[in-house]
Amino acid sequence: MKLKEIIKKELISKGIKLRNKYPPISEKRGSKLIIQKVKKIYQLKNNYKNFYLIITKVKKNQKSIRFYLAIIIANQSSDFLVKIAKKVIQGDQTFRIIQFSFHPKQLRINLAILKELDKSVNLDHLKEKLKNLKSRFLSRLNSFIQ
């Protein structure tokens, strides 16, 4: 099965499309800055509660569409929380941390961990990995509080 079919069947069918205008997501690859225009965002339901599917388009190459699975780890982002999150995902370079407002009308910048979906993705394994990263982040944050 192709990646788009898996995403339609497993994720989009179990989600709600968020209807807002979103800023682009930028990514630094080597010395180049790649700007990805956010095309659609779905808030997922059922087995993927609290997850988001982000669909982006690379501006320079309009045929390049990318899919990301994201989980919010903090409702309000700060430099301190970003540093903690970087420590949590330090070992795995395939995960990214973004500060992004999934609900712009609330005027909150969320802190999220996201992973680009590719052909070889196991969605259940990725879901558990993202949940694990979120719980590690929260436990690390709680250690500072106590």
N, C-alpha and C positions, 0 to 999 in steps of 0.2 A: 504494500500500500504506500502511496506517496505521502509526503509530509503534509501537504495541504489537506488531503482526505482525512488523515489521522486527526489533524487539528480541528477540522469541521465536525467530525464525528464525536471526538472525545471532549473537546473544550468549548467550541463556539455554540454547539447545541445545548450546552449546560451553562450558558452565561447570558448576561445582560449587557448590551452595548451601551457604553457611556457616551453621551452626546454633549461634548464640549469641544472647545478649541484648545489644543495642547501645544506647548513649546516643543521644539525638536530635541532629540537626544543626540548628544555629541559623543564621539568616541575617538580616542587618540590611538592610531596605529602607526608605530614608528615615529616619524616626524610629521605625518599627515594627520589632520583633523577631519574626521568624517562626520558629516551632519546627516542625521536620519530624521526625516519628517514623520511625525506620528500620524498614521493613517486612521487607525481604529484602536480602541481599547475596550476590552470586555471584562466585566467583573464576573468571575466564575462562581458557580453554585455547586450544590450536591457534594461530591467527593473532593472538590477543589475549592471549598469555602475559604475565603480570605485570600485567594489568588487572583491575579490579573493576567490577561493575555494582551500583549502589546504588539501591534502590527505596524511596522515602519517601512518607509521607502527611502533608499539612499538617493539624495538629490542629484548627484552627478550621473548615476546610472539608474534611470527611471525603471528599468526592468528588475532591479534588485530589491526584492521584498524580503524582510526579515521578520521572524516571529520570536517573541521573548515571553517566558513565563516568569512572573514576578510575585514576590510576597512582601508585604509591608512589615518592616520590623519595628518601626517607631512612627507614631502619628505626627510628631513634630521633630524635625531634624535640627541638629546643631553640630558644630565642629567636634565637640566631645563625643557625641554619639557616632559620628562618622569614623573617628579614630578607633573606637571600640569595635565597630563593624569591620574595619579593615583588619584588625587583629584576628577576628573570628574567621574570616575567609582567606587569611594570609596564605595558606597552603595550596589553595586551588585558584589558579588564575582564570579559569573559565567563568567564574561568577563575577558579576559586577555590582557595585553599589551606586545607586543613583539617588539624587534628591529631586523629587518630582511631585507635583500636585495632581493626584488622581481625581480629586474633587475640587476644582479651582474656586468654586463659589464659597468654600469654607475658609479660604485664605490660609491654608496650611500646606507646608511643604513636607511631604512624607519622605521617610528614608526607607528605601526598598533594596532588596537583593534580587537581581535578575540573572537569567541564564538564557542564552540564545538557543532556540530549538533547531536541531538539524535532523538529517535522515535517520541517524542511528539512535535517536533519543528513546529512552524508556520512561514514559510519563509518570508511572507509579514510583519508580526509583527516584526520579527527579523531584517529585512532590515530597517524598520522605526526606530527601537530602535538604531541600529548602526549609522544611519544617524543623529539621535538626539544627540548621544554621540559625534559625530564628530563636530556638530554645537556648542554644549556646550563647547567643547575643544577650538574651534576657537574663540568663544566669550570671554572665559576666557583669552586666549592668547592676544586678542586685548585689553582687559582691562589693561594689563600690558604695552602695547605699548603706549596707550593714556595717 
